[in-house]
Amino acid sequence: MKAKTATRLLYGGAAAIVVMGILLIAAGVVWHINVKVMNSSISIAVFGAVIAFLGVRYWRSVRILAAEIEENSSAFSWQNFSKKRFE
């Protein structure tokens, strides 16, 4: 798989996460949907805000990864996966 195709898929995944979060926020505000969590009622919009925030963070990470991939100096190497690197 080419690098541009892979990054487009990652961007698509991040966009889907953000959209799902926004839809949860809208559903919580419009229909007043609440979820019971540890004996307290919390609006689903709160969960939507958390999901949207995490999607934005993931979008930012994908953008940084795409910039690193597009550099001319980046190349695949099995040495990046050696045990010594993770110890």
C-alpha positions in Angstrom: 0.0 0.0 0.0 1.3 3.4 -0.9 2.0 6.0 1.8 -0.5 8.5 0.5 -3.2 5.9 0.5 -2.4 4.8 4.0 -2.4 8.4 5.3 -5.7 9.1 3.5 -7.3 6.1 5.3 -5.9 7.3 8.6 -7.3 10.8 7.9 -10.7 9.2 7.0 -10.7 7.3 10.3 -9.9 10.4 12.3 -12.6 12.4 10.5 -15.1 9.6 11.2 -14.3 9.7 14.9 -14.7 13.5 15.0 -18.1 13.3 13.1 -19.3 10.6 15.5 -18.4 12.8 18.5 -20.2 15.7 17.0 -23.3 13.6 16.2 -23.4 12.4 19.8 -23.2 16.0 21.0 -26.1 17.0 18.8 -28.2 14.0 19.9 -27.5 14.7 23.5 -28.5 18.3 23.1 -31.5 17.8 20.9 -33.1 14.7 22.4 -31.7 15.1 26.0 -30.3 11.6 26.1 -28.7 10.7 29.4 -26.7 7.7 30.5 -26.5 6.4 34.1 -22.9 6.1 35.2 -22.2 5.1 38.8 -25.6 6.3 40.1 -25.4 9.7 38.3 -27.1 10.7 35.1 -24.6 12.1 32.5 -25.6 13.7 29.2 -24.5 11.8 26.1 -23.2 15.1 24.9 -20.4 14.9 27.4 -19.3 11.5 25.9 -19.6 13.1 22.4 -17.3 15.9 23.5 -14.7 13.5 24.7 -14.9 11.4 21.5 -14.7 14.5 19.3 -11.7 15.8 21.3 -9.9 12.4 20.9 -10.7 12.4 17.2 -9.1 15.9 16.9 -6.0 14.7 18.8 -5.8 11.6 16.4 -6.2 13.9 13.4 -3.2 16.0 14.7 -1.1 12.8 15.2 -1.9 11.7 11.7 -0.9 15.1 10.3 2.5 14.8 12.1 2.9 11.2 10.9 2.1 12.3 7.3 4.7 15.0 7.5 7.3 12.6 8.7 6.5 10.1 5.9 6.7 12.7 3.2 10.3 13.7 4.2 12.9 12.5 1.7 15.0 11.0 4.5 12.4 8.6 5.8 12.8 5.0 4.8 11.7 1.6 6.1 14.1 -0.4 8.2 13.7 -3.6 10.2 16.1 -2.1 12.7 13.3 0.2 13.8 11.6 -2.9 15.3 14.5 -4.4 17.2 14.2 -5.3 20.8 17.1 -3.1 21.8 15.2 0.0 20.8 12.3 -0.8 23.1 14.3 -1.8 26.2 
